[in-house]
Amino acid sequence: MGVLHSQGFYLWIKALHIISMVAWMAGMLYLPRLFVYHCEAAPGSAESERFKVMEKRLLRVITNPAMVATWIFGITLVVMTRADQQHWFQLKFLLVLAMSAVHGLYSRWRRDFAKDANRHPASFYRLWNEVPTVLLIAIVILVVVKPF
């Protein structure tokens, strides 16, 4: 059996997919929390500028690359296992698309903060901080339990 089709290769890809997903979720859970605190800082203040740097680095150094890696390893797993034929996976895929859309919103809001153009109160970001958690719970249940 070739290395590319071996059980060992599959397990490495699966491990890398999980590691990437954990890193992605860390960023998705922390970034809106930074937005909450950023709302309390006066635009142009040293504190606001510090949040801008933190948000940009979190997104560009951790969250964006982790999302891309999650997608790459996930697609590789789908190709290897043909999971796309299963209903639990099809719903999981839709939820991962939703998570990616939330990621896009977070990126847009970070750019707004960078331009001192935030339009939302802290309570808005507190609510959005919960969205990745709900999506993550549903995704993990689908992957582990495979209810259908």
N, CA, C and O atoms as a GROMACS GRO file, in nm:
protein
  592
    1MET      N    1   0.086  -0.119   0.000
    1MET     CA    2   0.000   0.000   0.000
    1MET      C    3   0.090   0.124   0.000
    1MET      O    4   0.184   0.131   0.078
    2GLY      N    5   0.062   0.219  -0.085
    2GLY     CA    6   0.143   0.340  -0.094
    2GLY      C    7   0.124   0.431   0.026
    2GLY      O    8   0.024   0.424   0.097
    3VAL      N    9   0.222   0.516   0.047
    3VAL     CA   10   0.220   0.608   0.161
    3VAL      C   11   0.099   0.700   0.156
    3VAL      O   12   0.039   0.729   0.259
    4LEU      N   13   0.062   0.745   0.036
    4LEU     CA   14  -0.049   0.840   0.025
    4LEU      C   15  -0.184   0.779   0.058
    4LEU      O   16  -0.279   0.852   0.087
    5HIS      N   17  -0.195   0.648   0.054
    5HIS     CA   18  -0.323   0.584   0.082
    5HIS      C   19  -0.320   0.502   0.210
    5HIS      O   20  -0.414   0.429   0.240
    6SER      N   21  -0.213   0.514   0.283
    6SER     CA   22  -0.200   0.432   0.404
    6SER      C   23  -0.285   0.488   0.518
    6SER      O   24  -0.320   0.606   0.519
    7GLN      N   25  -0.316   0.402   0.611
    7GLN     CA   26  -0.391   0.443   0.730
    7GLN      C   27  -0.313   0.549   0.808
    7GLN      O   28  -0.371   0.641   0.865
    8GLY      N   29  -0.179   0.535   0.810
    8GLY     CA   30  -0.095   0.632   0.880
    8GLY      C   31  -0.108   0.772   0.823
    8GLY      O   32  -0.116   0.869   0.897
    9PHE      N   33  -0.111   0.782   0.690
    9PHE     CA   34  -0.126   0.912   0.625
    9PHE      C   35  -0.261   0.974   0.661
    9PHE      O   36  -0.271   1.092   0.692
   10TYR      N   37  -0.365   0.892   0.656
   10TYR     CA   38  -0.500   0.938   0.692
   10TYR      C   39  -0.500   0.995   0.834
   10TYR      O   40  -0.556   1.101   0.858
   11LEU      N   41  -0.437   0.924   0.927
   11LEU     CA   42  -0.437   0.969   1.067
   11LEU      C   43  -0.358   1.099   1.083
   11LEU      O   44  -0.396   1.184   1.164
   12TRP      N   45  -0.249   1.115   1.007
   12TRP     CA   46  -0.175   1.241   1.013
   12TRP      C   47  -0.259   1.357   0.960
   12TRP      O   48  -0.260   1.465   1.019
   13ILE      N   49  -0.328   1.335   0.851
   13ILE     CA   50  -0.414   1.441   0.794
   13ILE      C   51  -0.527   1.474   0.892
   13ILE      O   52  -0.560   1.591   0.912
   14LYS      N   53  -0.585   1.371   0.952
   14LYS     CA   54  -0.692   1.393   1.049
   14LYS      C   55  -0.640   1.472   1.169
   14LYS      O   56  -0.707   1.564   1.217
   15ALA      N   57  -0.521   1.437   1.219
   15ALA     CA   58  -0.462   1.510   1.332
   15ALA      C   59  -0.435   1.655   1.294
   15ALA      O   60  -0.464   1.745   1.372
   16LEU      N   61  -0.380   1.678   1.176
   16LEU     CA   62  -0.352   1.815   1.132
   16LEU      C   63  -0.482   1.894   1.112
   16LEU      O   64  -0.485   2.014   1.139
   17HIS      N   65  -0.587   1.828   1.066
   17HIS     CA   66  -0.717   1.893   1.052
   17HIS      C   67  -0.769   1.937   1.189
   17HIS      O   68  -0.818   2.049   1.204
   18ILE      N   69  -0.760   1.850   1.288
   18ILE     CA   70  -0.808   1.883   1.423
   18ILE      C   71  -0.724   1.996   1.484
   18ILE      O   72  -0.779   2.089   1.543
   19ILE      N   73  -0.592   1.988   1.469
   19ILE     CA   74  -0.504   2.094   1.522
   19ILE      C   75  -0.537   2.228   1.457
   19ILE      O   76  -0.547   2.330   1.526
   20SER      N   77  -0.554   2.228   1.325
   20SER     CA   78  -0.588   2.352   1.254
   20SER      C   79  -0.722   2.407   1.300
   20SER      O   80  -0.738   2.528   1.319
   21MET      N   81  -0.819   2.317   1.318
   21MET     CA   82  -0.952   2.359   1.362
   21MET      C   83  -0.945   2.421   1.502
   21MET      O   84  -1.011   2.522   1.528
   22VAL      N   85  -0.868   2.363   1.590
   22VAL     CA   86  -0.855   2.417   1.726
   22VAL      C   87  -0.794   2.558   1.721
   22VAL      O   88  -0.839   2.648   1.791
   23ALA      N   89  -0.691   2.575   1.640
   23ALA     CA   90  -0.629   2.707   1.626
   23ALA      C   91  -0.726   2.808   1.566
   23ALA      O   92  -0.732   2.923   1.609
   24TRP      N   93  -0.803   2.764   1.465
   24TRP     CA   94  -0.903   2.852   1.403
   24TRP      C   95  -1.006   2.895   1.506
   24TRP      O   96  -1.041   3.013   1.515
   25MET      N   97  -1.055   2.799   1.584
   25MET     CA   98  -1.156   2.831   1.683
   25MET      C   99  -1.101   2.921   1.793
   25MET      O  100  -1.174   3.006   1.846
   26ALA      N  101  -0.976   2.904   1.829
   26ALA     CA  102  -0.915   2.993   1.929
   26ALA      C  103  -0.925   3.138   1.881
   26ALA      O  104  -0.964   3.227   1.956
   27GLY      N  105  -0.890   3.160   1.756
   27GLY     CA  106  -0.900   3.295   1.700
   27GLY      C  107  -1.042   3.344   1.689
   27GLY      O  108  -1.071   3.460   1.716
   28MET      N  109  -1.133   3.254   1.648
   28MET     CA  110  -1.273   3.291   1.631
   28MET      C  111  -1.341   3.324   1.765
   28MET      O  112  -1.437   3.400   1.769
   29LEU      N  113  -1.291   3.267   1.872
   29LEU     CA  114  -1.348   3.295   2.003
   29LEU      C  115  -1.283   3.417   2.069
   29LEU      O  116  -1.348   3.487   2.147
   30TYR      N  117  -1.157   3.443   2.038
   30TYR     CA  118  -1.086   3.554   2.102
   30TYR      C  119  -1.108   3.687   2.030
   30TYR      O  120  -1.117   3.791   2.096
   31LEU      N  121  -1.116   3.685   1.897
   31LEU     CA  122  -1.126   3.811   1.822
   31LEU      C  123  -1.248   3.895   1.861
   31LEU      O  124  -1.232   4.015   1.884
   32PRO      N  125  -1.369   3.838   1.869
   32PRO     CA  126  -1.481   3.923   1.909
   32PRO      C  127  -1.470   3.972   2.053
   32PRO      O  128  -1.524   4.076   2.088
   33ARG      N  129  -1.399   3.897   2.137
   33ARG     CA  130  -1.375   3.943   2.274
   33ARG      C  131  -1.286   4.066   2.271
   33ARG      O  132  -1.307   4.160   2.347
   34LEU      N  133  -1.186   4.066   2.182
   34LEU     CA  134  -1.103   4.185   2.165
   34LEU      C  135  -1.187   4.302   2.117
   34LEU      O  136  -1.167   4.416   2.159
   35PHE      N  137  -1.283   4.275   2.027
   35PHE     CA  138  -1.371   4.381   1.979
   35PHE      C  139  -1.452   4.442   2.093
   35PHE      O  140  -1.471   4.563   2.098
   36VAL      N  141  -1.499   4.357   2.186
   36VAL     CA  142  -1.575   4.407   2.301
   36VAL      C  143  -1.490   4.507   2.378
   36VAL      O  144  -1.536   4.616   2.412
   37TYR      N  145  -1.365   4.470   2.407
   37TYR     CA  146  -1.276   4.559   2.482
   37TYR      C  147  -1.238   4.682   2.400
   37TYR      O  148  -1.223   4.792   2.454
   38HIS      N  149  -1.222   4.663   2.270
   38HIS     CA  150  -1.185   4.773   2.182
   38HIS      C  151  -1.295   4.881   2.182
   38HIS      O  152  -1.265   5.000   2.173
   39CYS      N  153  -1.420   4.839   2.193
   39CYS     CA  154  -1.531   4.935   2.197
   39CYS      C  155  -1.518   5.033   2.314
   39CYS      O  156  -1.564   5.147   2.306
   40GLU      N  157  -1.455   4.988   2.420
   40GLU     CA  158  -1.440   5.070   2.540
   40GLU      C  159  -1.323   5.167   2.531
   40GLU      O  160  -1.309   5.255   2.616
   41ALA      N  161  -1.238   5.152   2.430
   41ALA     CA  162  -1.120   5.238   2.414
   41ALA      C  163  -1.156   5.355   2.322
   41ALA      O  164  -1.224   5.338   2.221
   42ALA      N  165  -1.109   5.471   2.358
   42ALA     CA  166  -1.134   5.590   2.276
   42ALA      C  167  -1.056   5.579   2.145
   42ALA      O  168  -0.938   5.545   2.145
   43PRO      N  169  -1.122   5.609   2.032
   43PRO     CA  170  -1.051   5.605   1.903
   43PRO      C  171  -0.926   5.695   1.908
   43PRO      O  172  -0.931   5.808   1.957
   44GLY      N  173  -0.815   5.642   1.856
   44GLY     CA  174  -0.691   5.718   1.855
   44GLY      C  175  -0.608   5.706   1.981
   44GLY      O  176  -0.492   5.748   1.983
   45SER      N  177  -0.667   5.650   2.086
   45SER     CA  178  -0.592   5.634   2.211
   45SER      C  179  -0.487   5.524   2.196
   45SER      O  180  -0.493   5.442   2.106
   46ALA      N  181  -0.389   5.525   2.287
   46ALA     CA  182  -0.285   5.421   2.287
   46ALA      C  183  -0.349   5.283   2.304
   46ALA      O  184  -0.304   5.186   2.243
   47GLU      N  185  -0.452   5.276   2.387
   47GLU     CA  186  -0.522   5.148   2.409
   47GLU      C  187  -0.588   5.100   2.280
   47GLU      O  188  -0.580   4.982   2.247
   48SER      N  189  -0.654   5.190   2.209
   48SER     CA  190  -0.719   5.154   2.083
   48SER      C  191  -0.616   5.107   1.980
   48SER      O  192  -0.638   5.010   1.909
   49GLU      N  193  -0.504   5.175   1.974
   49GLU     CA  194  -0.399   5.137   1.879
   49GLU      C  195  -0.342   5.000   1.914
   49GLU      O  196  -0.308   4.922   1.825
   50ARG      N  197  -0.330   4.970   2.043
   50ARG     CA  198  -0.282   4.838   2.087
   50ARG      C  199  -0.381   4.729   2.044
   50ARG      O  200  -0.340   4.623   1.996
   51PHE      N  201  -0.510   4.755   2.061
   51PHE     CA  202  -0.610   4.658   2.017
   51PHE      C  203  -0.603   4.635   1.867
   51PHE      O  204  -0.618   4.522   1.820
   52LYS      N  205  -0.581   4.741   1.790
   52LYS     CA  206  -0.569   4.727   1.645
   52LYS      C  207  -0.456   4.631   1.608
   52LYS      O  208  -0.473   4.545   1.521
   53VAL      N  209  -0.342   4.645   1.675
   53VAL     CA  210  -0.228   4.557   1.648
   53VAL      C  211  -0.262   4.413   1.689
   53VAL      O  212  -0.233   4.320   1.615
   54MET      N  213  -0.322   4.396   1.806
   54MET     CA  214  -0.358   4.262   1.855
   54MET      C  215  -0.456   4.194   1.759
   54MET      O  216  -0.439   4.078   1.725
   55GLU      N  217  -0.558   4.267   1.718
   55GLU     CA  218  -0.660   4.211   1.628
   55GLU      C  219  -0.600   4.172   1.493
   55GLU      O  220  -0.629   4.065   1.440
   56LYS      N  221  -0.518   4.260   1.439
   56LYS     CA  222  -0.457   4.232   1.309
   56LYS      C  223  -0.366   4.110   1.317
   56LYS      O  224  -0.373   4.022   1.231
   57ARG      N  225  -0.282   4.104   1.419
   57ARG     CA  226  -0.190   3.990   1.433
   57ARG      C  227  -0.266   3.860   1.457
   57ARG      O  228  -0.233   3.757   1.399
   58LEU      N  229  -0.369   3.864   1.542
   58LEU     CA  230  -0.447   3.743   1.568
   58LEU      C  231  -0.508   3.690   1.439
   58LEU      O  232  -0.502   3.571   1.411
   59LEU      N  233  -0.566   3.780   1.362
   59LEU     CA  234  -0.631   3.738   1.238
   59LEU      C  235  -0.530   3.689   1.134
   59LEU      O  236  -0.547   3.582   1.076
   60ARG      N  237  -0.425   3.767   1.112
   60ARG     CA  238  -0.331   3.734   1.004
   60ARG      C  239  -0.233   3.624   1.037
   60ARG      O  240  -0.193   3.548   0.949
   61VAL      N  241  -0.193   3.613   1.163
   61VAL     CA  242  -0.089   3.516   1.199
   61VAL      C  243  -0.147   3.383   1.245
   61VAL      O  244  -0.085   3.278   1.226
   62ILE      N  245  -0.266   3.385   1.305
   62ILE     CA  246  -0.323   3.262   1.359
   62ILE      C  247  -0.453   3.223   1.288
   62ILE      O  248  -0.462   3.116   1.229
   63THR      N  249  -0.551   3.310   1.293
   63THR     CA  250  -0.686   3.273   1.251
   63THR      C  251  -0.696   3.246   1.101
   63THR      O  252  -0.751   3.143   1.062
   64ASN      N  253  -0.646   3.335   1.017
   64ASN     CA  254  -0.653   3.312   0.872
   64ASN      C  255  -0.577   3.187   0.828
   64ASN      O  256  -0.634   3.103   0.758
   65PRO      N  257  -0.449   3.173   0.868
   65PRO     CA  258  -0.379   3.050   0.826
   65PRO      C  259  -0.444   2.923   0.880
   65PRO      O  260  -0.446   2.820   0.812
   66ALA      N  261  -0.496   2.929   1.002
   66ALA     CA  262  -0.560   2.810   1.060
   66ALA      C  263  -0.687   2.774   0.983
   66ALA      O  264  -0.716   2.656   0.963
   67MET      N  265  -0.763   2.875   0.939
   67MET     CA  266  -0.882   2.846   0.860
   67MET      C  267  -0.844   2.781   0.727
   67MET      O  268  -0.904   2.682   0.687
   68VAL      N  269  -0.744   2.836   0.661
   68VAL     CA  270  -0.700   2.780   0.533
   68VAL      C  271  -0.653   2.636   0.553
   68VAL      O  272  -0.688   2.548   0.475
   69ALA      N  273  -0.573   2.611   0.657
   69ALA     CA  274  -0.524   2.476   0.683
   69ALA      C  275  -0.640   2.381   0.715
   69ALA      O  276  -0.641   2.266   0.671
   70THR      N  277  -0.736   2.429   0.792
   70THR     CA  278  -0.853   2.346   0.824
   70THR      C  279  -0.924   2.304   0.697
   70THR      O  280  -0.960   2.188   0.681
   71TRP      N  281  -0.945   2.398   0.606
   71TRP     CA  282  -1.010   2.366   0.479
   71TRP      C  283  -0.927   2.269   0.396
   71TRP      O  284  -0.982   2.174   0.340
   72ILE      N  285  -0.797   2.292   0.387
   72ILE     CA  286  -0.711   2.204   0.305
   72ILE      C  287  -0.712   2.061   0.360
   72ILE      O  288  -0.733   1.965   0.286
   73PHE      N  289  -0.690   2.048   0.491
   73PHE     CA  290  -0.688   1.913   0.549
   73PHE      C  291  -0.828   1.850   0.547
   73PHE      O  292  -0.841   1.729   0.529
   74GLY      N  293  -0.931   1.931   0.565
   74GLY     CA  294  -1.067   1.879   0.560
   74GLY      C  295  -1.104   1.828   0.422
   74GLY      O  296  -1.161   1.720   0.409
   75ILE      N  297  -1.070   1.904   0.320
   75ILE     CA  298  -1.098   1.859   0.182
   75ILE      C  299  -1.019   1.732   0.152
   75ILE      O  300  -1.070   1.642   0.086
   76THR      N  301  -0.896   1.726   0.199
   76THR     CA  302  -0.816   1.604   0.179
   76THR      C  303  -0.883   1.484   0.243
   76THR      O  304  -0.888   1.376   0.184
   77LEU      N  305  -0.936   1.503   0.364
   77LEU     CA  306  -1.006   1.393   0.432
   77LEU      C  307  -1.131   1.351   0.354
   77LEU      O  308  -1.160   1.232   0.342
   78VAL      N  309  -1.203   1.447   0.302
   78VAL     CA  310  -1.325   1.416   0.225
   78VAL      C  311  -1.289   1.334   0.102
   78VAL      O  312  -1.356   1.236   0.070
   79VAL      N  313  -1.184   1.374   0.033
   79VAL     CA  314  -1.141   1.301  -0.086
   79VAL      C  315  -1.100   1.158  -0.048
   79VAL      O  316  -1.131   1.063  -0.119
   80MET      N  317  -1.031   1.145   0.065
   80MET     CA  318  -0.983   1.012   0.107
   80MET      C  319  -1.097   0.922   0.153
   80MET      O  320  -1.091   0.801   0.132
   81THR      N  321  -1.199   0.979   0.216
   81THR     CA  322  -1.303   0.896   0.280
   81THR      C  323  -1.436   0.897   0.206
   81THR      O  324  -1.523   0.814   0.234
   82ARG      N  325  -1.453   0.988   0.111
   82ARG     CA  326  -1.580   1.005   0.040
   82ARG      C  327  -1.695   1.036   0.136
   82ARG      O  328  -1.809   0.997   0.114
   83ALA      N  329  -1.662   1.108   0.243
   83ALA     CA  330  -1.763   1.144   0.342
   83ALA      C  331  -1.872   1.233   0.284
   83ALA      O  332  -1.981   1.242   0.341
   84ASP      N  333  -1.844   1.299   0.173
   84ASP     CA  334  -1.942   1.390   0.113
   84ASP      C  335  -2.070   1.318   0.071
   84ASP      O  336  -2.170   1.384   0.041
   85GLN      N  337  -2.069   1.187   0.069
   85GLN     CA  338  -2.187   1.109   0.036
   85GLN      C  339  -2.280   1.088   0.156
   85GLN      O  340  -2.391   1.037   0.141
   86GLN      N  341  -2.234   1.128   0.274
   86GLN     CA  342  -2.310   1.103   0.397
   86GLN      C  343  -2.382   1.230   0.442
   86GLN      O  344  -2.328   1.340   0.433
   87HIS      N  345  -2.504   1.213   0.492
   87HIS     CA  346  -2.587   1.328   0.529
   87HIS      C  347  -2.528   1.408   0.645
   87HIS      O  348  -2.536   1.531   0.644
   88TRP      N  349  -2.470   1.341   0.743
   88TRP     CA  350  -2.410   1.414   0.855
   88TRP      C  351  -2.302   1.508   0.804
   88TRP      O  352  -2.288   1.620   0.854
   89PHE      N  353  -2.225   1.463   0.704
   89PHE     CA  354  -2.117   1.546   0.651
   89PHE      C  355  -2.173   1.664   0.572
   89PHE      O  356  -2.119   1.775   0.580
   90GLN      N  357  -2.279   1.643   0.498
   90GLN     CA  358  -2.337   1.750   0.418
   90GLN      C  359  -2.383   1.866   0.508
   90GLN      O  360  -2.365   1.982   0.474
   91LEU      N  361  -2.444   1.831   0.623
   91LEU     CA  362  -2.484   1.936   0.718
   91LEU      C  363  -2.361   1.999   0.781
   91LEU      O  364  -2.356   2.121   0.800
   92LYS      N  365  -2.262   1.918   0.815
   92LYS     CA  366  -2.137   1.971   0.871
   92LYS      C  367  -2.075   2.070   0.774
   92LYS      O  368  -2.028   2.177   0.815
   93PHE      N  369  -2.075   2.035   0.647
   93PHE     CA  370  -2.017   2.123   0.545
   93PHE      C  371  -2.088   2.258   0.543
   93PHE      O  372  -2.022   2.362   0.533
   94LEU      N  373  -2.220   2.258   0.552
   94LEU     CA  374  -2.295   2.384   0.556
   94LEU      C  375  -2.259   2.467   0.679
   94LEU      O  376  -2.248   2.589   0.671
   95LEU      N  377  -2.240   2.400   0.792
   95LEU     CA  378  -2.204   2.470   0.914
   95LEU      C  379  -2.061   2.527   0.906
   95LEU      O  380  -2.035   2.635   0.959
   96VAL      N  381  -1.971   2.455   0.841
   96VAL     CA  382  -1.836   2.506   0.821
   96VAL      C  383  -1.837   2.625   0.725
   96VAL      O  384  -1.761   2.720   0.743
   97LEU      N  385  -1.923   2.620   0.625
   97LEU     CA  386  -1.941   2.738   0.538
   97LEU      C  387  -1.991   2.857   0.620
   97LEU      O  388  -1.945   2.970   0.601
   98ALA      N  389  -2.086   2.832   0.712
   98ALA     CA  390  -2.136   2.939   0.800
   98ALA      C  391  -2.023   2.993   0.888
   98ALA      O  392  -2.013   3.114   0.908
   99MET      N  393  -1.939   2.905   0.940
   99MET     CA  394  -1.825   2.949   1.023
   99MET      C  395  -1.731   3.035   0.940
   99MET      O  396  -1.677   3.134   0.989
  100SER      N  397  -1.711   2.997   0.816
  100SER     CA  398  -1.624   3.074   0.727
  100SER      C  399  -1.685   3.211   0.698
  100SER      O  400  -1.613   3.311   0.687
  101ALA      N  401  -1.816   3.217   0.686
  101ALA     CA  402  -1.884   3.345   0.666
  101ALA      C  403  -1.868   3.434   0.789
  101ALA      O  404  -1.846   3.555   0.777
  102VAL      N  405  -1.880   3.375   0.907
  102VAL     CA  406  -1.858   3.451   1.031
  102VAL      C  407  -1.715   3.504   1.034
  102VAL      O  408  -1.691   3.618   1.072
  103HIS      N  409  -1.621   3.421   0.993
  103HIS     CA  410  -1.480   3.462   0.985
  103HIS      C  411  -1.469   3.586   0.895
  103HIS      O  412  -1.400   3.682   0.929
  104GLY      N  413  -1.538   3.583   0.782
  104GLY     CA  414  -1.537   3.699   0.692
  104GLY      C  415  -1.594   3.824   0.757
  104GLY      O  416  -1.540   3.933   0.738
  105LEU      N  417  -1.701   3.808   0.834
  105LEU     CA  418  -1.758   3.923   0.907
  105LEU      C  419  -1.657   3.977   1.007
  105LEU      O  420  -1.638   4.098   1.018
  106TYR      N  421  -1.591   3.888   1.080
  106TYR     CA  422  -1.491   3.931   1.178
  106TYR      C  423  -1.379   4.009   1.109
  106TYR      O  424  -1.329   4.108   1.162
  107SER      N  425  -1.340   3.962   0.991
  107SER     CA  426  -1.234   4.031   0.916
  107SER      C  427  -1.279   4.172   0.877
  107SER      O  428  -1.203   4.268   0.886
  108ARG      N  429  -1.403   4.182   0.833
  108ARG     CA  430  -1.456   4.314   0.797
  108ARG      C  431  -1.463   4.406   0.918
  108ARG      O  432  -1.426   4.524   0.909
  109TRP      N  433  -1.509   4.354   1.031
  109TRP     CA  434  -1.519   4.437   1.151
  109TRP      C  435  -1.381   4.479   1.201
  109TRP      O  436  -1.364   4.588   1.256
  110ARG      N  437  -1.281   4.392   1.182
  110ARG     CA  438  -1.145   4.429   1.221
  110ARG      C  439  -1.096   4.546   1.136
  110ARG      O  440  -1.033   4.638   1.188
  111ARG      N  441  -1.126   4.542   1.007
  111ARG     CA  442  -1.088   4.653   0.920
  111ARG      C  443  -1.160   4.782   0.961
  111ARG      O  444  -1.102   4.890   0.954
  112ASP      N  445  -1.285   4.771   1.003
  112ASP     CA  446  -1.358   4.889   1.052
  112ASP      C  447  -1.289   4.948   1.174
  112ASP      O  448  -1.268   5.069   1.182
  113PHE      N  449  -1.252   4.863   1.270
  113PHE     CA  450  -1.180   4.911   1.387
  113PHE      C  451  -1.048   4.976   1.348
  113PHE      O  452  -1.010   5.078   1.404
  114ALA      N  453  -0.978   4.917   1.252
  114ALA     CA  454  -0.848   4.970   1.208
  114ALA      C  455  -0.862   5.111   1.152
  114ALA      O  456  -0.769   5.192   1.162
  115LYS      N  457  -0.979   5.142   1.094
  115LYS     CA  458  -1.005   5.275   1.038
  115LYS      C  459  -1.079   5.366   1.137
  115LYS      O  460  -1.125   5.474   1.101
  116ASP      N  461  -1.090   5.320   1.263
  116ASP     CA  462  -1.169   5.393   1.364
  116ASP      C  463  -1.311   5.417   1.314
  116ASP      O  464  -1.369   5.524   1.334
  117ALA      N  465  -1.367   5.315   1.249
  117ALA     CA  466  -1.500   5.327   1.190
  117ALA      C  467  -1.594   5.219   1.244
  117ALA      O  468  -1.686   5.177   1.173
  118ASN      N  469  -1.574   5.174   1.365
  118ASN     CA  470  -1.663   5.075   1.424
  118ASN      C  471  -1.803   5.133   1.437
  118ASN      O  472  -1.820   5.247   1.479
  119ARG      N  473  -1.903   5.054   1.400
  119ARG     CA  474  -2.042   5.100   1.404
  119ARG      C  475  -2.128   5.025   1.506
  119ARG      O  476  -2.249   5.046   1.511
  120HIS      N  477  -2.067   4.939   1.586
  120HIS     CA  478  -2.146   4.853   1.674
  120HIS      C  479  -2.104   4.868   1.820
  120HIS      O  480  -1.988   4.897   1.850
  121PRO      N  481  -2.201   4.850   1.911
  121PRO     CA  482  -2.169   4.854   2.054
  121PRO      C  483  -2.105   4.722   2.100
  121PRO      O  484  -2.108   4.623   2.028
  122ALA      N  485  -2.050   4.724   2.219
  122ALA     CA  486  -1.988   4.603   2.276
  122ALA      C  487  -2.086   4.487   2.284
  122ALA      O  488  -2.047   4.372   2.264
  123SER      N  489  -2.213   4.515   2.312
  123SER     CA  490  -2.313   4.408   2.323
  123SER      C  491  -2.330   4.332   2.192
  123SER      O  492  -2.356   4.212   2.193
  124PHE      N  493  -2.314   4.399   2.079
  124PHE     CA  494  -2.320   4.336   1.948
  124PHE      C  495  -2.212   4.229   1.936
  124PHE      O  496  -2.239   4.118   1.890
  125TYR      N  497  -2.090   4.264   1.977
  125TYR     CA  498  -1.978   4.170   1.967
  125TYR      C  499  -1.989   4.059   2.071
  125TYR      O  500  -1.943   3.947   2.047
  126ARG      N  501  -2.048   4.089   2.186
  126ARG     CA  502  -2.072   3.983   2.286
  126ARG      C  503  -2.164   3.875   2.227
  126ARG      O  504  -2.141   3.756   2.247
  127LEU      N  505  -2.266   3.917   2.157
  127LEU     CA  506  -2.358   3.823   2.092
  127LEU      C  507  -2.285   3.743   1.985
  127LEU      O  508  -2.298   3.620   1.979
  128TRP      N  509  -2.209   3.811   1.900
  128TRP     CA  510  -2.137   3.742   1.792
  128TRP      C  511  -2.026   3.652   1.846
  128TRP      O  512  -1.982   3.561   1.776
  129ASN      N  513  -1.982   3.675   1.966
  129ASN     CA  514  -1.882   3.590   2.029
  129ASN      C  515  -1.937   3.449   2.052
  129ASN      O  516  -1.861   3.353   2.061
  130GLU      N  517  -2.069   3.437   2.063
  130GLU     CA  518  -2.133   3.307   2.090
  130GLU      C  519  -2.156   3.225   1.963
  130GLU      O  520  -2.170   3.103   1.971
  131VAL      N  521  -2.160   3.290   1.848
  131VAL     CA  522  -2.193   3.220   1.724
  131VAL      C  523  -2.094   3.108   1.692
  131VAL      O  524  -2.138   2.997   1.661
  132PRO      N  525  -1.962   3.132   1.697
  132PRO     CA  526  -1.870   3.022   1.670
  132PRO      C  527  -1.884   2.906   1.769
  132PRO      O  528  -1.864   2.790   1.732
  133THR      N  529  -1.918   2.936   1.893
  133THR     CA  530  -1.937   2.831   1.993
  133THR      C  531  -2.053   2.740   1.954
  133THR      O  532  -2.041   2.618   1.958
  134VAL      N  533  -2.164   2.800   1.916
  134VAL     CA  534  -2.282   2.722   1.876
  134VAL      C  535  -2.250   2.638   1.752
  134VAL      O  536  -2.284   2.520   1.745
  135LEU      N  537  -2.186   2.699   1.654
  135LEU     CA  538  -2.149   2.626   1.532
  135LEU      C  539  -2.052   2.512   1.565
  135LEU      O  540  -2.067   2.401   1.513
  136LEU      N  541  -1.955   2.539   1.649
  136LEU     CA  542  -1.857   2.436   1.688
  136LEU      C  543  -1.924   2.318   1.756
  136LEU      O  544  -1.892   2.202   1.725
  137ILE      N  545  -2.015   2.344   1.847
  137ILE     CA  546  -2.086   2.236   1.917
  137ILE      C  547  -2.160   2.149   1.816
  137ILE      O  548  -2.152   2.026   1.821
  138ALA      N  549  -2.232   2.212   1.725
  138ALA     CA  550  -2.308   2.136   1.625
  138ALA      C  551  -2.216   2.056   1.534
  138ALA      O  552  -2.244   1.940   1.503
  139ILE      N  553  -2.105   2.116   1.492
  139ILE     CA  554  -2.011   2.046   1.403
  139ILE      C  555  -1.950   1.925   1.472
  139ILE      O  556  -1.944   1.817   1.414
  140VAL      N  557  -1.906   1.942   1.596
  140VAL     CA  558  -1.843   1.830   1.668
  140VAL      C  559  -1.944   1.718   1.691
  140VAL      O  560  -1.910   1.601   1.676
  141ILE      N  561  -2.067   1.751   1.726
  141ILE     CA  562  -2.170   1.648   1.745
  141ILE      C  563  -2.192   1.572   1.615
  141ILE      O  564  -2.201   1.449   1.615
  142LEU      N  565  -2.201   1.643   1.504
  142LEU     CA  566  -2.221   1.576   1.375
  142LEU      C  567  -2.106   1.482   1.342
  142LEU      O  568  -2.128   1.370   1.294
  143VAL      N  569  -1.982   1.525   1.367
  143VAL     CA  570  -1.865   1.444   1.333
  143VAL      C  571  -1.853   1.321   1.425
  143VAL      O  572  -1.820   1.212   1.379
  144VAL      N  573  -1.879   1.341   1.552
  144VAL     CA  574  -1.859   1.231   1.649
  144VAL      C  575  -1.978   1.136   1.652
  144VAL      O  576  -1.961   1.014   1.646
  145VAL      N  577  -2.099   1.191   1.661
  145VAL     CA  578  -2.220   1.110   1.677
  145VAL      C  579  -2.272   1.058   1.543
  145VAL      O  580  -2.329   0.949   1.536
  146LYS      N  581  -2.252   1.137   1.436
  146LYS     CA  582  -2.306   1.103   1.304
  146LYS      C  583  -2.452   1.059   1.316
  146LYS      O  584  -2.486   0.944   1.287
  147PRO      N  585  -2.539   1.152   1.359
  147PRO     CA  586  -2.678   1.117   1.391
  147PRO      C  587  -2.761   1.070   1.272
  147PRO      O  588  -2.868   1.012   1.291
  148PHE      N  589  -2.715   1.093   1.150
  148PHE     CA  590  -2.790   1.045   1.032
  148PHE      C  591  -2.696   1.031   0.915
  148PHE      O  592  -2.738   0.992   0.806
   0.00000   0.00000   0.00000
